[in-house]
Structure formats: structure tokens, C-alpha cells
């Protein structure tokens, strides 16, 4: 339960089931935390029962994985659930295997992002795809956070299309609806002038996140609109190399690194932005995109995975081919030059996606799926 979109989705779903529907819920997780921090240590789990298993870990490790399977068996036998709902690659493989062997009435797996992708070595990609096909036969249904994820899994022959349902990853939308209330305070914190046009990016400073592409585009943008500033939210192993490249291009005054921030600061940071750019080369459906739109900010995104389901060119922002630096720069210029266009696209996104991404909407649809599957099993 590191700090991340899939983890937040899971926690909100558990809490909604417990508080809104009165269900008995147990969250089973490992103890490992990442550099992003631990979501549970923030106290957001409230009274949710949590079972932490010593040997349930993210990295593949035969000994820990075997012991983790034994721990999972014991936890599921003790809890006797009607439904087991798994998330992530490791939890999904082990969880479905154990739940299937224990004959749990309804087993569901959520696909937040496929574990196999084109940037992996062929052997690794084939192994992960084979594992997913095996695990898909040990659950009754699968949830994808975007239609694009369903297409990817079906095209890879993981499971037939009828085994998938798209349910968008929910969040607490209220802080994003009020994001603009923090605008002046946050901009002062980062030394941003009133006339600065702030283009934000929320992502780990990591490979395949496209920060280099944004820097290349920025070099073109600032020649025409020098007051543009790029606010990079997040931290990671590429911080030093990105900083050196920014300095070499003479763009130090145009880039701001926020560093790692807790999730509850994200809405206020988006409030300080005028638009959000997302240049990752792979991601199921980045939460930053609907978050920005709910806050009334237009988005510019590479056309990867589920991005096209929220980044609608000409309506909520711009969708561009991955790696197209010229089009990326031109899209940023278009939004930088027109406050009216930014507001128009931002309002369109807010109207269209606020209710769709409420965590209550997500949980209601997920619970309806639980009931449907249980009824089918009883018949």
C-alpha cells in the first residue's frame, strides 16, 4: 500500500463498502513500502480491518511467494469471504490462485495497468502475459480502469472480452473541485508571478514518464512565451539528470521541482496550474488527468492506454502521438496563449468527468458486480 493511484482506489473501495453498505471488509496487504511513502501510515484507513502479511511482497521471490501463498490461505480460511477482489500483478496472481483453490464464491481482479508492455524484453513480456492468462482462468470477472486496458488484455488473449467490465478508478473529487481556492498561496510559495502561465506535470521522475520530451518541448515554447513555467510534481532517480539537462538548455528559470508531496497536497498544486501535461509512454489511466479536469484545468496527453477516454482533443485538451515533440510544444503554446481556451476546456472536463470519477460511483458499480456474480453462482 505505497502511495499511488491503484492503492488509493483500493482503500476508498474498502472504506465505501464498509461505511456505505455495511459490508464486512478485510484488506490484505504486505508490509513493504516504497520511496513514495506508505498510504496506511497516514491514518486514512480509519477502522478498516487490515491484515499485513510478512511474505506478501512486490518483487518476485520464490521463497517469499510460497510462504505468502500459505499466509494468504490462512487469512482467507479464517475470514471466509463471499468475495475476493485482487489488485496489482503480484496480489492478483497469488490472490486469485488461493481464492480459487479455496472455492471462494466470487473472485474479481482489477487491472490498473497491464504488467506486460512493449518496453520490456520479449522474454519478460511473454512470461508476464502467460502468468496473466493463467490467473484469468482463476477468477470469475475482471475490472479494467479504462476501455483501453480491456482492449489490451483481450488482444493479448488474456481472457475473452465478456469477462471484462470497465469501471473508472474513483477518487475524492471534492478537494479538486475547490483546488482554485489555494491558487494564490501555492503560486507565492513557488515564487510564481501573476502573469506566469504554469504547465504542470505530476509523475515520478522515472523512466518512460516522458520528462525529457517535456524539456525538449519547453525549449521551443519559452522562445515564444517566455513567461511559461513548468511545475514538476514528484521525485525520483532522474532528478539530477533532468536538472542538468534543464540547466544546459538555459531553462532553469522556467522549471520548478516540487519534490515528493503527500496526496492531500496534489489538489492545491493543480489549483496553481493553468494546464496539465502528461507525457508518460505507458499507464492504464493516469489519475492526474481526471484530477486536473475535475479541477477545471485542460490537459495535454500522449495518446497511450486510457488517456483518450478523458483527454479529448478540442474539447478537454489535446491528445497527441507519443514522442511528437513539435505537436507537444504547439499544444502547450495554444493553451499558453489563450486564457479563454483554457477556461473553456477546463469547464468542459469538469462537467463531463466529476461524477464519473467519484469514488462512490466506482464502489456502487463494483458492488453491483459483486451481487451479480454471487447471484449467478447461486443459480
N, C-alpha and C positions, 0 to 999 in steps of 0.2 A: 504493500500500500504506500508506495512512494507518491510524491505529489505529481499528479498527472491527470489528464482528461479521463482515461478509462477508469482510473481508480476513483475519481470524484463521481463519475457516473454510477459506479457500483455502490459507493457509500450512500448516495442520495436515494438510490433504488431501495436499498435495505431499510433506510430510515422511513421512507414513504410507506413501504409495506407494513412496517411495524406500527407507525403512528396513525396513518390514514386508513388502513384496512384491518388493523388489529391482528396481523399475522404473527406467528412465532418465527423469528428470523435468526439465523446464526451465520455470521461472517467468518469464513475460514480463510486464513492467510498465513504467509510466512513472516519471519521476523526481520528479513532483510530490508534495509533502507538504502536509498541511492543518494547521490550528491544533491538531488533536488529536495531532500528532506522527507520526513515521514508524515503522511496525511493524518494518521490516527493520533499522533502525539499532540496535535493542535486542539484536541478535545472536541472535535466536530462529530464524533461518533455517539455522543450522548450516552444513553442507556442501552445501546445496541450490544447484544452479547457477541463477543469476539473470541475466536479460538485460534491462537497462534501456534503453528506447528514448527518445530525446530528444523525439520529437514525439507520443508517446502521452500525451495529457493529458485531464483530466476535462472541462474546458469545451469546448463546441463551437467550433471554429475551422477554417474550410475549408482554409487553407494547412497548418496543423499536421496536420489529419486526413488530408489527401492524402499528406503526407510520412510520417505514421505508418503509413499503409497500405503504403507502399513498404518501410518498415523491417520491418513485420510479415512481408511477403512474403519478404524476405531471411532473416529469422530462421527462418521455418518451412521454407523450402527447405533451409537449412543443417542443421536438426535432423532433418528427415524424420520427423515423429511419426506413430504409428499413431492417436493420439487428440489432438484439440484440445478443451479444455474451457475455455469462456469464462465470465467473471463480470462483472457490472455492465453498465450501459447502454452506455457508450462502448466498453469492451472487448468487449462482446457483439456490437455491431453490426460493428465493424471486424474483430474476430477471426473471426466466422462468415463474413463476406464473403471474407476472404483464404483461410481454410481451405477453403471451398467451391470457390473458383477454383483452389486447389492440389490439389483432389481428395484431401483427407485422408480416410482410410477411415472414421473415426468422429468426428463433431462433436457436442458436447454443450454446452448453455448452462444455467447455473444462474440462477434467478430468486430473488433475495434480497428484492426488493421491486419492484413494478411502477413503471416510470419515469413512467407517466401516472396521474393521480389527480384526484378531484373538486375539489380546491382550486386546480387550475391554470386559467388562461384556456382557453377552449374550443379556440382555435386551437393552443395549445401541446399540449394533451391529444390532439387529433386527429393532430398531427404525430408525436408520440412513439408513439402507437398504430399509426400507419401504418408507422413505421420498424420496430417490433417484429414486425408481420405480415410485412414484407419479410424480416427477418432469420430469422424462424422457418422460412421455406422454405429456408434455407441451413444447416440443421443437421438431424441425424438424431433427436435427442431433447432434451427439456428437463427439468431437475430443479427442483422448487419446494421451498422450505424449510417450506412448510405447505400443507395441503389448500386453505386459503382462497386462496392465491396461484394455485393451479391453477384454481379456480372463477373468479377474477377474469380470468385470461388467456383462459380458454375463453369466458366471457361477452362479452369484448371481441373475439372472433373472431380472436385472435392465432394460434391453432392448435387442432386438434381434441384432445379430451381424451386420446385414446390416445397422444398424443405427449408426455405429461407423466408424471412419477413424483415422488412426494413422498419426500424424504429430509431429515430434520431436520438442522439445522446443528449440527455436532458441536463439542465443546469438551473441554478437560482438566477432568474433573469432580472430580479428587482434591482440589484446593485448596478447592472448595466443600463437599465432604464434611467437611472439617476447619475450616470457617470459624469455628465457635464457639470454637475454641481461642484466637482473638485478641480475643474479645469484651471482656474487661475492659480490656485495653491500649488498644484503639481508643476505647472509651467514655470512658476517662480523658483521652485525647488531646483529645477534643472537649468535655470538661467535663460529661459526662452522668452524672447521679446513678444510683444503683442502681434507684430506683423509676421512672425515666424510661421511658416507652413510646416507642420510636423507630420511626417510619414513614419508610422510605427511598424515594427516587426516583433512578434512575440514568438520566440523559439530558442531552444538550446543552441549555443554556439558550437555546433557539431556538424559532422559531415552530412551531406545530402540535404541540408537545411537551406542552402542557396544564398548564404550571406555574401559570398564572393560575387554572385550575379548582381545583387543589390548594390554593392560598392561600385561595380562597373557601370551600372545604370546611373548611379548618383553622379559619377564624373561627368556624364552627359547633361544631367538635369541642372546641376548647380551653375553651369555656364550660362544658362538662360534664366533660371530663377534662383539667384544666389541666397535668398532668404529661406530656402528649404532646409529643414533639419531632419535627420533620421534618428529616431529613438529606438535603440535595440534593447528589448526587454529579455533578459535571460543571461545565462553564463555557461561556460563550457571550455573544453580543451582548446578551442580555436581562438580564444580571446586575444592572445598575444600576436598570433599571425595575422588576424584580421586588423588589429590595431596598427601593426607595421605597414600593412598594405594601404590603409586609410591615410597614414602619415606620408607614405611615398607618393600618393596622388594629391597631396595638399588639401585633404578633405577633413582634417582634424576638427575644424570649427563646425563642420556640418554633421558630425556623428556624435551621438551620446550613448554611452553604455549604462544601463540602469543597474546591471548586476542581477544576481538572483533575488527575486522578490516573492513574498508569500502570496498565495492565491487571492487573498482578500484585497490586495493592492492592485490587482490587474484592472478592475473596473475604473479606478481613478486614473490609472495610466492611460487607458484607452480614452478617457474623457479629455486628456490633454492632447490627444492626437487629432489630426484633421482627416486622416485616412489610414488604412492598414494595408500592408503589403505582405503577401505570403508566397515565398519562393521555394518552398520545400519540394523535393523531387519525389517524395512518397509520403503519404499519410492518409489514413482512412478518410476522415473528415476533420480537419483541424478545428478545434473548438474556438480558436481565436477568430475565425471567420464569422460564425454567427454571433459571437460575443460583440465584435465590432459593429455588426449590422444592428443588433438589438440596441446598442448604444447610439445608433444613428450615424455611424461612420461608414463611408463607402469602402469597398475592398478591391484590391488588385491581387489576383492569384494565378499561379501556374495552373494549367488545366491537367491536374493529376487527381486520380481516385475520385473522391466525392465532392471536390471543390466546385464543380459546375452546378451542383444542386443548390448552392447558395450564392456563388459569385456569378451573377447573370449579367453578361456584357450589355452595357447600355441601360441597364435597369438598376442594379445594386452595385455596379462597379465594372471591372474589366477582367475577363478571363483570357489568358494569353498562353501560347505554346511554351512548354518548359525550355529554358535556356535562351529564349529570344530576348536578348538584352536591349535591342533597339525598340521593340514593342513595349518592353517593361518601362524603359525610360520615357517613351511617348505617353504611356498611360499615366505615369506619375506627373508628367508635365500637364496633361489635360486637367487632372484634378487640382494640381497646384495653382493653376491659372484662374480657376472659377469657383468661388465660394458658393455660388448658386447651384452649380452642378453637384458639388459635394453634399450640400444640404438635400437636394432633390433625391439623389441616390441613397443617401443615408436614411431618409424618411421612408423610402420605398422598402428598404431592407428591414427596417424596424416594424413596419406594418405587416410585412409578409412572414417574418420568422419568429417574432416574440412568443406567440402561443405555441408554435410548433416545437420550440426548444425548451419549454418549461419542463422541469423535472417531474412535475405532477402529471403532465401529459404523457411523458415517457413511461412512468410507473403504471399509470392506468392501462396503457396499451399492453405492457408486459404482463400485468396481472390477468388481463383478459385472455392472453395467450396461455398462461398457466391453466386457467379454468377450462379453456377449450381443449387443451391436451389431456388434462385429467379426465374430462368427460369422455373423450374418445377412448381413453384407456379403460374406463369403467365399462364402456359398451363393448 
